[in-house]
Amino acid sequence: MKVRILKKELVMPLNQNYFRACHCSTFIIAPNGDYLVTYFAGEREGTPDNAIWLSRCVGGKEWVPPVKILHDGTPHWNPVIFRSENRIILFYKLGPTVHEWISYCSYSDDNGYSWAPRQLLCPNDPLSRGPTRNKVIIAADGGWLAPGSVENERHFDAFIDKSFDEGKTWVKCPIDIAHNDGSRISRTHVWEGLLGNELWENNLQKVEKWDGIIQPTLWRSEGSNVHAFMRSTRGHIYRSDSTDNGYTWCQAYETYLPNNNAGIDIAQIGDGTLALVHNPIPWNWGKRTPISIALSSDNGETFTEPFPLETLDGELSYPSINADEDLLRITFTVRRQSFMYCECVIEK
């Protein structure tokens, strides 16, 4: 199998002047056919001007200037956009740091042009619920599965939230991991954003103590089987599996796939082939270039060699991938100045 890129274009110019830094895109096609990309942007992660923004490609043909859609003077983070029939739902985080953020949601019934007042996603547990970065999927039993995670001063932990009432209430389904005493940072291959001011926390003595798994990305296989790949602090992607539509999960275990403690995402085309987008870099907080796509025909047990989607210097990260039958649509951060939009097909 191999990947053929059909289209690759910037959502906005790299020299744009709307904000200094943007990050963490997710993508849907609106009911009217427009392509919508949501992300957070401001001076840098965690500054009060960070808002949720939306970029629109009208009719899938022309990207128009971005629009700020949610902001109140508090740092906004990690929007996840999801379409349920003609309603567009936006999940996101709000708070001064990742350790303190709270989960909110809003929705649009007019193709993303206007948004309802925000609501707490889980009023009884707002600190640690809902999707953290990757897309919501629907299980075989019809339930929504939202891949989430929480972070504190020492540990990263992942979970799946499940809803049978279109997001009104959720059941939390944890993914266990055996924690260790922290994963060290390779100073030789370190991501430049960690040494600069892109990450919200730049104290390396604190950062190197973090251990665990976050930001699951999900796919289904036969029957009630659901699977998760997760970003980790340990140089490799971790995996967990569920046989009951996402209610219970086995303890997370290491795969052979490299991971630099940066975002990943996976999608499945019509014949079951999996497409994983990631930085194939095996060091905790390692560099975030190139960004590549790898393919699996055996339910994620093995993958092809990674095919580079982009090899520019600087950060290429946090992919979002969606499958439209056999067409793959991908967005990812480019130097925190813009996002790349790609369309790909898999040739066999």
N, C-alpha and C positions, 0 to 999 in steps of 0.2 A: 504494500500500500504506500501511496505517496500523497502529498498535499499539493494542490494547485491553487495559487492565490488569484482570484478573479478581480479583486478591487482592493486598493489600500489608499486611504486618504485621511488627512488630518481633519478633525472636527472643527478646529479653529486654528489660525496661524500660530506658530511658536512665538512670534513677537506680539501676541495679543496684549492689550492693556486693560482687561477687565479685572484682573487680580494677579497677585504675584505667583501664587501656587494653587494648583488644582490636583485632585487625586480621587481615586476610589469610584470608578464609573460602573454603572449597571445599565442594561439596555433592554428595551422592549419595542415592539411595533404597536402603535396606537390603533384603535378601531378605525380611524380615518386613513390609515396607511402611512402616517408619519413615523419616522424613526425617532425615538426619544432616548437620550442619554442623561442620567442624573449623576451628580457627584458633589463633593464639598470643595469649597474654594475660599481663599482669603489670603492673608499675609503669609501664614504658615499654619501647620497643624496646631490646634489648641488656642489660637488667638481669637479674641472676641468677635472679629469681623467674619469668621468662618461661617458661611451660609450654605444652604443647599441650592444648587444651580441646575438648570436644565438646558441642554442643547437639543435642537430640533432639526431634522432633515426633512424638509417638506416633500411629501410624496415619495420619500426615498431618493430624492434627486439633488437637493441643494441644502447645505447646512446654513442656517441663519444665525445671527448673533445670539449668544446665550442670554438667559433670563434668570435672575435671582428669584426663587419661588418661596423659600422659607428662611426667615432670620428674625432674631429678636435681641441681638447683642450678646448672646451666649454662644460659645463654640458649638457648631453643628458638625456631625460626623456620619460617615458610612451609610449613605442612602441605598436602599434596595428597592427597586421598582418592580412591580408585579401587576400583571393584567388578569382580571377575573371577568370574563365576558366583556362588557362595554365599560366597566369601571376599572380605573387605574389606581392602585394602592401604592403608597410610598411609606416604607418603614425607614426610620433613621434614629440616630442617637443625639442626645443633647446633654452637655455638661462640660466642666472645665478640663477634665482629663479622661482618659480611657478607663481608669479605675473607678471613676465616679459617674460615668455617663448613664443616662436614663433613656429607655426605649419609648419612642413616640410613633404615631402613624398619622397619615392624612390620606385623602383620596380625591380623585378628579373624575367627573362624569362628562367632561367636555374635551377629551383628548389631551389633557395636561395643560390647558390654558388657564384654568383657575383651580384652586385647591381649597378643600374644606378646612375649618379650624382644626388644629392639631388635637390629638387625643393621646393620653397615656395608653400604651399598648396593653400592659397588664397592671392595672391600678394597685393590685395587692402585692406585686413583685416587680416594680418598674426598673430596678437596677440591672436585672440579669435575664432579660427575656427577648425573644424575637430574633429575626435574622441579623447577623452581625456584618456580613459583607456579601455573601453569595445568594443566588436566587432561590426562591421558594419553588418546590416541586409538589406534584400531587401524587399521593400513594395509590396503590391499586384499589384500596378501600374507599377512595375519594377524599381522604383527609389531606389537608395542607401540611407540608413538612417544611419548617423554617429552620435553616442551619444556623445555630448560634454559638456564642462562646463568651466567657468572662475572663478577666485578668485582674490580678492583684499584685502586690509587691514581690511575690515569689512565683506564683503559679499561673499557667494558662490552662483552662479547662473548657471542653467542648460539650455541647448538648444539642438536641433537636427539640424544637417546640412543635406540637401537633395540634391542629384545630379542625373541628368538624362543623363549625358554624361561621365560616368565612372570616375568621380572624377575630371574632368577638371574644372567645375564650380559648385558652391554650393549656395543654398538658405538657409538662417538661419531662423530657426523656434523656437522661444523662449518658455520656460516653466516658467510661472510666479510663484512667491511665495511671500507671505506677510512676510517681514523680521521683526525680532525683535531686541532687543538691545544686542544680543550675548548669547551664550549658555555656561554655566559654566562647569568647569571640575571637575569630581568626583576624589578627591585626593585618595580616598580609593581604587578605582578600576582602576587606571590610567595605560595605556599601558606603559611599561617600556621604549620603544623607545622614548616616548615624554620627559621622564626625563633624558634620555641619550643623544646620539648624532645621532640618526638615522633619525629623521625628519629634513628637511632642515631649519626649523625655530624652535628654542627651547626656545624662550622667552615666557613663559607661560602667561604673561600679554597681549601679542599680540594675542596669539593663542586662549585664552578664549573669545576674542571679535568676533571671526569669527562666522558667522551665515548663514545657508542656506543649499542648496542641490548641489551636484556635482556627476559626473561620472554615468550618467544614464546607465541602461541595458534594452534592448528592447525585446519585443516579439509581434507577431501578433495574432489576433483572427479572427473571421469571417469577410468576406468582406473587407472593408477599415479600420478596427479598428486596431490600434497599441497602445501599452501600455509601460510605462516606470516605473521602480523602480529606486530610487535614494538614494544614501548615504546621510546622513544628520548629522547636529550638534546637533540634538534634541532627541537622544536616540531611534529613530524609523526610519524605512525605509519610505520614502515618495513615492507617486505615482502620475502619471498624465496619461491622456488618450486622444487619438486622434481618430476621426471618419472619417478623410479625408486623410488617408495614410501618416500621420505625418506632415502635413502642419500647422495645428493649434492644440493647446493643452490646456486642462483645467488647472486651477490653481492647483498647486501641493498640495496634501492633505496627512495627516498622516495616515499610516496603523498601525495595532497592532504589526507588526513584529519588533523585537528589532534590533537596529543598534548601533555600537560603533564608528561611524564616521570613518569606514574603508570600503574598497572596497567590492562590492557584484557583482554577475553575475547570469544570469538566462538563461535557455535553455528549449526547448520544444521538446518532443519526438513525434513519429508519431501519437499517439492517442490524442494529445493535452495536455497531462499531462505536467505541468511545474515543473522544478527542479531548486530550488534556493540554491546557495551556499553562506554562510555568516558566520560571527561570531555571534552567538545568544546572544549578550551582550548588555544590554540596557543603556549604559552610554556614554556620549560624551567623546571621546578619551579613552574609556575603553580598557581593556586588549584584546589581539588578539589571544586568545586561549580559547576553542577549535574552530576548523572550522568544519562546519556541512552542511548537505544537508536537505532541507525540500521540500515536494511535494504538489502540488495543482491540483485538478481535476475540479475546478470551476473558471478558468481564473484568478487565483491570489487573489480571495476573502478570502479564508481560506487555511491554510497549515497544513500538519501533524506536529507532534512534530519533532524537528530537530534530525537527525541521525548523530552522530559524524563520520567524515572522518578521523580525527586525533586529538589526545588529548595531544601531547607532550607539555612540558613547553616551554615558549618562543613564539616568534611570528609565527603564522600560518595565513596567510592573503592573500588578493588580489587574489581571485580565478578567473580563466577563465574556463568556461564550454561550451562545444560544444556537440550537439546531432548528432549522425550518426544513423538515424532511431531510434532504441530503445536503442542504446548504448551511454552512456554518457562518455565523455572524459574530465578530469578535471586536471588543474595544479594550484598550489598555492605556495606562498613563505613559506619556512621553515627556520626560524631564520635568514633570510637574508644571509644564507650561501649556500642554494640550493633551488630547487623546487621539489615538489612531483608531480608525474604523476599518476593519478588514472583512472581506467575504471570501470564503474558501470552499473548495469541494475536495473530496477524497477520491482518488483514482486507484483502481485495483488492477 
